[in-house]
Amino acid sequence: MTVADFRGFVEEMLENGYTVVSPAQIDAGLSPGRRYLTITFDDGYFNNMLALDVLDQFRVPATFFVSTDHVQQNKAFWWDAFSAS
């Protein structure tokens, strides 16, 4: 997904009445009958940083999951190793 695609996605969701919420907001409880969206980045790739400007522009939260074992050991994900072979 490009930055422009991501920007368009966030903009479209907001225009269609979705509220972007964090895990803490979910844990605290959400009002029923509304549209909610949680944005997550689940691989820890450095290029996820490119999304920060979009998140800031729309003032929406996101959760970044970083696979610390892969970072510390400079280890490739299996799908990256598979596609490189």
N, CA, C and O of each residue as an XYZ file, in Angstrom:
340
protein
N       0.841     -1.163      0.000
C       0.000      0.000      0.000
C       0.898      1.243      0.000
O       1.846      1.333      0.780
N       0.597      2.170     -0.858
C       1.369      3.412     -0.906
C       0.852      4.381      0.152
O      -0.221      4.183      0.722
N       1.626      5.425      0.404
C       1.186      6.458      1.342
C      -0.095      7.111      0.826
O      -1.010      7.380      1.604
N      -0.163      7.362     -0.462
C      -1.365      7.960     -1.052
C      -2.573      7.038     -0.875
O      -3.671      7.511     -0.582
N      -2.383      5.740     -1.048
C      -3.467      4.771     -0.829
C      -3.929      4.798      0.626
O      -5.127      4.797      0.910
N      -2.965      4.822      1.537
C      -3.298      4.843      2.960
C      -4.050      6.123      3.315
O      -5.048      6.083      4.034
N      -3.567      7.256      2.808
C      -4.244      8.531      3.048
C      -5.687      8.461      2.542
O      -6.612      8.880      3.238
N      -5.876      7.939      1.346
C      -7.210      7.804      0.786
C      -8.095      6.894      1.610
O      -9.280      7.175      1.788
N      -7.534      5.802      2.116
C      -8.278      4.872      2.956
C      -8.768      5.557      4.229
O      -9.945      5.466      4.579
N      -7.852      6.246      4.921
C      -8.222      6.921      6.163
C      -9.275      7.991      5.889
O     -10.266      8.097      6.611
N      -9.056      8.768      4.860
C     -10.000      9.823      4.505
C     -11.390      9.249      4.198
O     -12.404      9.786      4.645
N     -11.423      8.171      3.443
C     -12.688      7.527      3.076
C     -13.422      7.010      4.314
O     -14.633      7.189      4.438
N     -12.702      6.378      5.215
C     -13.324      5.852      6.425
C     -13.903      6.986      7.276
O     -15.023      6.881      7.776
N     -13.144      8.060      7.437
C     -13.627      9.183      8.232
C     -14.843      9.835      7.582
O     -15.797     10.205      8.266
N     -14.804      9.974      6.263
C     -15.932     10.571      5.539
C     -17.192      9.710      5.636
O     -18.306     10.216      5.497
N     -17.015      8.413      5.875
C     -18.152      7.503      5.984
C     -18.564      7.244      7.433
O     -19.255      6.271      7.732
N     -18.134      8.120      8.312
C     -18.623      8.088      9.682
C     -17.898      7.188     10.652
O     -18.383      6.970     11.762
N     -16.744      6.657     10.267
C     -15.979      5.825     11.188
C     -15.171      6.704     12.134
O     -14.666      7.756     11.745
N     -15.058      6.260     13.374
C     -14.189      6.884     14.360
C     -13.020      5.948     14.578
O     -13.213      4.769     14.873
N     -11.808      6.460     14.437
C     -10.621      5.638     14.646
C     -10.322      5.630     16.141
O     -10.191      6.682     16.766
N     -10.217      4.431     16.704
C     -10.023      4.283     18.146
C      -8.777      3.455     18.447
O      -8.323      2.651     17.633
N      -8.253      3.678     19.624
C      -7.081      2.948     20.100
C      -7.529      1.750     20.933
O      -8.689      1.686     21.339
N      -6.635      0.804     21.193
C      -6.993     -0.314     22.079
C      -7.444      0.164     23.463
O      -8.333     -0.441     24.062
N      -6.842      1.239     23.975
C      -7.248      1.754     25.289
C      -8.693      2.246     25.254
O      -9.435      2.054     26.218
N      -9.093      2.870     24.166
C     -10.475      3.329     24.035
C     -11.435      2.138     23.965
O     -12.534      2.186     24.518
N     -11.015      1.078     23.289
C     -11.839     -0.131     23.211
C     -11.995     -0.726     24.605
O     -13.099     -1.088     25.011
N     -10.878     -0.827     25.341
C     -10.923     -1.377     26.701
C     -11.815     -0.549     27.621
O     -12.485     -1.091     28.500
N     -11.821      0.769     27.414
C     -12.630      1.654     28.255
C     -14.116      1.543     27.926
O     -14.969      1.940     28.720
N     -14.411      1.008     26.763
C     -15.801      0.839     26.352
C     -16.191      1.862     25.292
O     -15.861      3.044     25.392
N     -16.888      1.390     24.292
C     -17.329      2.243     23.191
C     -18.850      2.300     23.170
O     -19.532      1.342     23.535
N     -19.355      3.423     22.742
C     -20.812      3.578     22.627
C     -21.330      2.681     21.509
O     -20.758      2.651     20.419
N     -22.403      1.956     21.773
C     -22.967      1.101     20.725
C     -23.609      1.938     19.620
O     -23.971      3.098     19.818
N     -23.735      1.316     18.463
C     -24.434      1.957     17.361
C     -23.595      2.917     16.546
O     -24.127      3.642     15.705
N     -22.301      2.936     16.776
C     -21.410      3.799     15.997
C     -20.442      2.933     15.204
O     -20.318      1.735     15.458
N     -19.765      3.539     14.253
C     -18.787      2.822     13.432
C     -17.385      3.119     13.955
O     -16.988      4.275     14.100
N     -16.651      2.053     14.231
C     -15.306      2.192     14.778
C     -14.295      1.479     13.891
O     -14.610      0.525     13.179
N     -13.090      1.974     13.963
C     -11.987      1.419     13.180
C     -10.733      1.494     14.033
O     -10.471      2.515     14.669
N      -9.963      0.429     14.050
C      -8.656      0.420     14.701
C      -7.607      0.165     13.628
O      -7.721     -0.779     12.846
N      -6.601      1.003     13.599
C      -5.526      0.864     12.614
C      -4.334      0.213     13.297
O      -3.856      0.685     14.329
N      -3.861     -0.879     12.707
C      -2.676     -1.549     13.242
C      -1.672     -1.791     12.126
O      -2.025     -1.971     10.961
N      -0.421     -1.790     12.523
C       0.682     -2.154     11.644
C       1.348     -3.338     12.321
O       1.905     -3.208     13.411
N       1.287     -4.486     11.674
C       1.575     -5.737     12.363
C       2.893     -6.415     11.999
O       3.101     -7.573     12.362
N       3.776     -5.733     11.301
C       4.990     -6.435     10.891
C       6.277     -5.780     11.371
O       7.324     -6.428     11.376
N       6.231     -4.531     11.770
C       7.422     -3.859     12.268
C       8.369     -3.388     11.193
O       9.503     -3.021     11.500
N       7.948     -3.385      9.944
C       8.812     -2.867      8.884
C       9.068     -1.376      9.089
O       8.174     -0.637      9.502
N      10.270     -0.945      8.804
C      10.629      0.462      8.974
C       9.759      1.376      8.110
O       9.474      2.508      8.502
N       9.338      0.898      6.943
C       8.549      1.766      6.064
C       7.178      2.095      6.641
O       6.474      2.936      6.082
N       6.776      1.461      7.739
C       5.547      1.858      8.420
C       5.650      3.298      8.915
O       4.633      3.959      9.127
N       6.866      3.778      9.098
C       7.077      5.165      9.519
C       6.481      6.145      8.507
O       6.134      7.272      8.861
N       6.365      5.719      7.265
C       5.797      6.594      6.233
C       4.336      6.935      6.523
O       3.811      7.915      5.995
N       3.690      6.145      7.344
C       2.282      6.386      7.682
C       2.118      7.478      8.737
O       1.014      7.991      8.921
N       3.176      7.836      9.419
C       3.058      8.779     10.531
C       2.495     10.128     10.110
O       1.693     10.712     10.838
N       2.898     10.631      8.958
C       2.372     11.925      8.496
C       0.867     11.861      8.260
O       0.149     12.813      8.569
N       0.388     10.749      7.717
C      -1.050     10.586      7.475
C      -1.786     10.514      8.808
O      -2.820     11.160      8.981
N      -1.265      9.738      9.746
C      -1.895      9.623     11.057
C      -1.957     10.983     11.742
O      -2.957     11.327     12.372
N      -0.893     11.744     11.615
C      -0.851     13.079     12.201
C      -1.815     14.024     11.484
O      -2.524     14.800     12.124
N      -1.837     13.955     10.176
C      -2.711     14.823      9.378
C      -4.172     14.675      9.797
O      -4.886     15.669      9.929
N      -4.613     13.446     10.004
C      -6.002     13.194     10.358
C      -6.209     13.059     11.863
O      -7.332     12.856     12.325
N      -5.123     13.172     12.621
C      -5.170     13.073     14.080
C      -5.864     11.795     14.549
O      -6.778     11.819     15.374
N      -5.391     10.672     13.987
C      -5.957      9.372     14.339
C      -4.870      8.492     14.967
O      -3.701      8.580     14.591
N      -5.259      7.648     15.920
C      -4.283      6.762     16.552
C      -4.029      5.516     15.713
O      -4.826      5.151     14.849
N      -2.914      4.882     15.987
C      -2.594      3.592     15.383
C      -1.741      2.817     16.376
O      -1.096      3.396     17.251
N      -1.751      1.516     16.225
C      -0.927      0.645     17.053
C       0.095     -0.030     16.157
O      -0.244     -0.579     15.108
N       1.352      0.017     16.584
C       2.440     -0.605     15.838
C       2.952     -1.798     16.635
O       3.405     -1.649     17.770
N       2.876     -2.976     16.038
C       3.421     -4.189     16.637
C       4.767     -4.443     15.984
O       4.854     -4.601     14.766
N       5.815     -4.480     16.793
C       7.157     -4.684     16.271
C       7.678     -6.028     16.754
O       7.686     -6.311     17.952
N       8.108     -6.846     15.815
C       8.658     -8.152     16.140
C      10.105     -7.959     16.600
O      11.035     -7.997     15.795
N      10.275     -7.754     17.891
C      11.590     -7.392     18.415
C      12.632     -8.480     18.170
O      13.804     -8.170     17.954
N      12.231     -9.729     18.200
C      13.177    -10.810     17.954
C      13.788    -10.681     16.556
O      14.992    -10.859     16.375
N      12.948    -10.372     15.582
C      13.448    -10.210     14.215
C      14.370     -9.003     14.102
O      15.370     -9.057     13.386
N      14.053     -7.926     14.791
C      14.891     -6.725     14.747
C      16.218     -6.992     15.442
O      17.275     -6.692     14.886
N      16.183     -7.551     16.648
C      17.404     -7.794     17.409
C      18.339     -8.771     16.710
O      19.559     -8.617     16.774
N      17.786     -9.757     16.055
C      18.611    -10.778     15.405
C      18.821    -10.507     13.924
O      19.446    -11.304     13.225
N      18.292     -9.367     13.438
C      18.388     -9.029     12.014
C      17.920    -10.213     11.166
O      18.552    -10.591     10.179
N      16.791    -10.780     11.588
C      16.249    -11.991     10.991
C      15.083    -11.621     10.068
O      14.249    -10.790     10.426
N      15.027    -12.220      8.916
C      13.948    -11.963      7.964
C      12.698    -12.733      8.376
O      12.778    -13.802      8.981
N      11.541    -12.164      8.035
C      10.300    -12.907      8.188
C      10.319    -14.045      7.170
O      10.981    -13.942      6.138
N       9.597    -15.128      7.456
C       9.636    -16.292      6.550
C       9.167    -15.913      5.164
O       9.706    -16.422      4.180
N       8.157    -15.015      5.046
C       7.637    -14.677      3.717
C       8.640    -13.856      2.920
O       8.661    -13.924      1.691
N       9.471    -13.079      3.610
C      10.520    -12.341      2.902
C      11.635    -13.287      2.457
O      12.150    -13.168      1.345
N      12.000    -14.217      3.321
C      13.027    -15.191      2.961
C      12.549    -16.076      1.812
O      13.320    -16.394      0.907
N      11.284    -16.469      1.848
C      10.710    -17.308      0.803
C      10.690    -16.574     -0.538
O      11.044    -17.155     -1.563
N      10.282    -15.311     -0.539
C      10.186    -14.568     -1.808
C      11.553    -14.208     -2.363
O      11.688    -13.957     -3.561
N      12.571    -14.178     -1.507
C      13.917    -13.838     -1.980
C      14.629    -15.048     -2.582
O      15.630    -14.896     -3.282
N      14.119    -16.236     -2.315
C      14.808    -17.440     -2.811
C      14.329    -17.838     -4.189
O      14.807    -18.826     -4.747
